[in-house]
Amino acid sequence: MTITRRSVLVAAVGAGVAAAPDTSVWEFKFPSLEGGSVDFGAYRGHVLLVANTASFCGYTYQYEGLEKAQRELSARGLVVIGVPSQDFGQESAENGKVKEFCELTYGVEFPMTEISHVRGKEAMPFYAWVRRERGWEPDWNFNKVLIGRDGRVKGTYRSKVEPGSAELMQAIEAELAQAV
């Protein structure tokens, strides 16, 4: 078996070790809310909208807009990924409760990760990578990261930028228009 830099990097990123500076989003994996993993590499060539979420936040209604974007734009290549986080003290402590809440209250069908850290020293590698790439990290729930088809960060958006807002939809449309 040949061990390459890429295989070591992929194993390290999947295990929660910080990624190399030239890493693209396709290298990251999160544990899934349903078991298994949310492997960003499986979405290579798609446009990703990654949102840190919480069940008990004033912005929780944005689940509806995120699900609508997923339903309406998935055929063109958009994948919404939710990352529940307790970093701001507004999420359940149990993955099962998060899953049940999202499905029953908002009909969420887009991929969701387990409850994860999205900021600070304990941030999951994806969020540490975004911080290195953009000098940005979530400052509250329902912050969003837009990833282009090339696997690079195209934009970051705070909670007040709603999933259906002109600002975010124009950015998503511009990325969807890019060649695969």
C-alpha positions as CSV (number, residue, x, y, z in Angstrom):
1,M,0.0,0.0,0.0
2,T,1.3,3.4,-1.0
3,I,0.8,6.2,1.5
4,T,0.5,9.6,-0.1
5,R,0.4,13.1,1.3
6,R,-3.3,13.2,0.3
7,S,-4.2,10.0,2.0
8,V,-2.5,11.2,5.2
9,L,-4.2,14.6,4.9
10,V,-7.7,13.0,4.3
11,A,-7.3,10.7,7.3
12,A,-6.1,13.6,9.5
13,V,-8.9,15.9,8.4
14,G,-11.5,13.2,9.0
15,A,-10.1,12.6,12.4
16,G,-10.4,16.2,13.4
17,V,-6.8,17.3,12.9
18,A,-6.2,20.7,11.4
19,A,-6.0,20.7,7.6
20,A,-3.1,22.0,5.5
21,P,-3.4,25.5,4.1
22,D,-4.0,24.3,0.5
23,T,-6.9,22.1,1.5
24,S,-10.2,22.5,-0.2
25,V,-13.6,21.8,1.4
26,W,-13.8,18.4,-0.3
27,E,-11.3,17.1,2.3
28,F,-13.7,17.5,5.3
29,K,-16.0,15.0,7.0
30,F,-18.3,15.6,10.0
31,P,-20.1,12.9,12.0
32,S,-23.7,12.8,10.7
33,L,-26.7,13.5,12.9
34,E,-28.1,10.1,11.6
35,G,-24.9,8.1,12.1
36,G,-22.1,7.7,9.6
37,S,-20.6,10.9,8.2
38,V,-21.3,13.9,6.1
39,D,-18.5,13.7,3.6
40,F,-18.0,17.0,1.8
41,G,-16.0,15.1,-0.8
42,A,-19.2,13.4,-1.9
43,Y,-20.4,16.8,-3.0
44,R,-17.4,17.7,-5.2
45,G,-18.5,20.0,-7.9
46,H,-21.6,21.1,-6.1
47,V,-22.2,24.5,-4.4
48,L,-22.5,24.1,-0.6
49,L,-24.3,26.4,1.8
50,V,-23.1,25.4,5.3
51,A,-25.1,26.9,8.2
52,N,-24.4,26.5,12.0
53,T,-27.8,26.0,13.5
54,A,-29.6,25.9,16.9
55,S,-33.1,24.7,17.9
56,F,-33.8,27.4,20.5
57,C,-32.7,30.6,18.8
58,G,-34.6,33.6,17.5
59,Y,-33.2,32.7,14.0
60,T,-34.4,29.1,14.2
61,Y,-37.2,29.9,11.6
62,Q,-34.4,30.1,9.0
63,Y,-34.5,26.3,8.9
64,E,-37.6,26.8,6.7
65,G,-35.6,29.0,4.2
66,L,-32.7,26.6,4.2
67,E,-34.9,23.7,3.4
68,K,-36.7,25.7,0.7
69,A,-33.3,26.6,-1.0
70,Q,-32.3,22.9,-0.8
71,R,-35.6,21.7,-2.4
72,E,-35.6,24.4,-5.1
73,L,-31.9,24.5,-6.1
74,S,-30.7,20.9,-5.4
75,A,-31.3,19.8,-9.0
76,R,-28.9,22.6,-10.1
77,G,-26.2,21.6,-7.7
78,L,-26.9,23.3,-4.3
79,V,-26.4,21.3,-1.1
80,V,-27.4,22.8,2.2
81,I,-25.6,21.4,5.2
82,G,-26.7,22.1,8.8
83,V,-24.2,22.1,11.6
84,P,-26.0,22.1,15.0
85,S,-23.9,23.8,17.6
86,Q,-24.2,24.5,21.3
87,D,-21.4,27.1,21.2
88,F,-24.0,29.8,21.8
89,G,-26.1,27.9,24.4
90,Q,-29.2,27.4,22.3
91,E,-29.1,23.9,21.1
92,S,-30.2,20.6,22.6
93,A,-27.6,18.5,24.3
94,E,-28.7,15.3,22.3
95,N,-28.3,14.7,18.6
96,G,-31.6,12.7,18.6
97,K,-33.5,15.6,19.9
98,V,-32.0,17.9,17.3
99,K,-32.9,15.4,14.5
100,E,-36.5,15.0,15.8
101,F,-37.0,18.8,16.2
102,C,-35.7,19.6,12.7
103,E,-37.7,16.9,11.0
104,L,-41.0,17.4,12.8
105,T,-41.0,21.2,13.1
106,Y,-39.4,22.2,9.7
107,G,-39.4,19.1,7.6
108,V,-35.6,19.3,7.3
109,E,-34.2,16.8,4.8
110,F,-30.8,18.4,4.0
111,P,-27.7,16.7,5.5
112,M,-27.0,17.6,9.1
113,T,-24.0,16.9,11.2
114,E,-23.8,16.0,14.8
115,I,-23.7,18.8,17.4
116,S,-20.3,20.4,16.7
117,H,-18.1,23.3,17.8
118,V,-18.0,26.0,15.2
119,R,-15.7,28.6,16.8
120,G,-12.6,28.9,18.9
121,K,-10.0,26.3,19.7
122,E,-12.4,23.4,19.6
123,A,-13.9,24.3,16.2
124,M,-14.3,21.4,13.8
125,P,-11.6,21.4,11.1
126,F,-14.0,22.9,8.5
127,Y,-14.6,26.0,10.6
128,A,-10.9,26.3,11.5
129,W,-10.2,26.2,7.8
130,V,-12.8,28.9,7.1
131,R,-11.2,31.0,9.8
132,R,-7.7,30.6,8.2
133,E,-9.1,31.2,4.7
134,R,-11.2,34.2,5.5
135,G,-10.4,35.4,9.1
136,W,-14.0,34.7,9.9
137,E,-15.9,32.5,12.3
138,P,-19.6,32.3,13.3
139,D,-20.5,35.0,15.9
140,W,-24.0,33.5,16.4
141,N,-26.3,30.8,15.2
142,F,-27.4,30.6,11.6
143,N,-24.2,32.1,10.2
144,K,-23.6,30.7,6.7
145,V,-20.6,29.8,4.5
146,L,-21.0,29.6,0.8
147,I,-18.6,27.2,-1.0
148,G,-18.2,27.3,-4.8
149,R,-18.0,24.3,-7.1
150,D,-14.2,24.6,-6.9
151,G,-14.3,23.8,-3.1
152,R,-13.3,27.3,-2.0
153,V,-15.0,29.8,0.3
154,K,-17.0,32.3,-1.8
155,G,-18.8,34.2,0.9
156,T,-19.6,34.3,4.6
157,Y,-22.9,35.6,6.0
158,R,-24.1,36.5,9.4
159,S,-27.4,35.5,10.9
160,K,-29.3,38.5,9.7
161,V,-28.7,37.5,6.1
162,E,-31.7,35.2,5.5
163,P,-31.6,32.1,3.3
164,G,-34.0,33.7,0.8
165,S,-32.4,37.2,0.9
166,A,-31.4,38.8,-2.4
167,E,-27.8,39.1,-1.2
168,L,-27.5,35.4,-0.5
169,M,-29.6,34.1,-3.4
170,Q,-27.6,36.2,-5.9
171,A,-24.3,34.8,-4.6
172,I,-25.7,31.2,-4.7
173,E,-27.0,31.8,-8.3
174,A,-23.6,33.1,-9.4
175,E,-21.9,30.0,-8.0
176,L,-24.5,27.7,-9.6
177,A,-23.8,29.3,-12.9
178,Q,-20.2,28.3,-12.8
179,A,-19.1,25.3,-14.9
180,V,-18.6,22.0,-13.0
